[in-house]
Amino acid sequence: MTATTVATSTFRQRGRICAALKEAGLAKAFVTDEHAPALAKAGLAPEYGTPMLTFLRGISSTAAARLLTALRDIKEPAR
């Protein structure tokens, strides 16, 4: 059996996501239903009640990048 290694989100990505959450007016402590639209746009399943940093540590670096883009789109919707 071989193990696969998936690069998880970086400390820097998690910091940027937390800043984007704050700018979008979303809670930073726990994953809630208010995060569902951004998570869905990023292709992530919400884990309601999970501490946000725990959730972010568990996603891939690519997923973190998609989530950051989705959060920025909330702040600055397409025209």
MOPEUR-V981921 format. One record per backbone hydrogen bond with DSSP energy under -0.5 kcal/mol. NH is the residue of the N-H (numbers start at 1). CO is the residue of the C=O. Records with the same first field share a line. If there is no record, write none. Layout:
NH = CO, CO
This chain:
6 = 4
7 = 5
9 = 59
14 = 10
15 = 11
16 = 12
17 = 13
18 = 14
19 = 15
20 = 16
21 = 17
22 = 18
23 = 19
24 = 20
25 = 22
26 = 21
31 = 50
35 = 32
36 = 33
39 = 35
40 = 36
41 = 37
42 = 38
43 = 40
44 = 39
48 = 46
49 = 31
50 = 47
52 = 29
55 = 51
56 = 52
57 = 53
58 = 54, 55
59 = 56
61 = 7
64 = 60
65 = 61
66 = 62
67 = 63
68 = 64
69 = 65
70 = 66
71 = 67
72 = 68
73 = 69
74 = 70
75 = 71
76 = 72
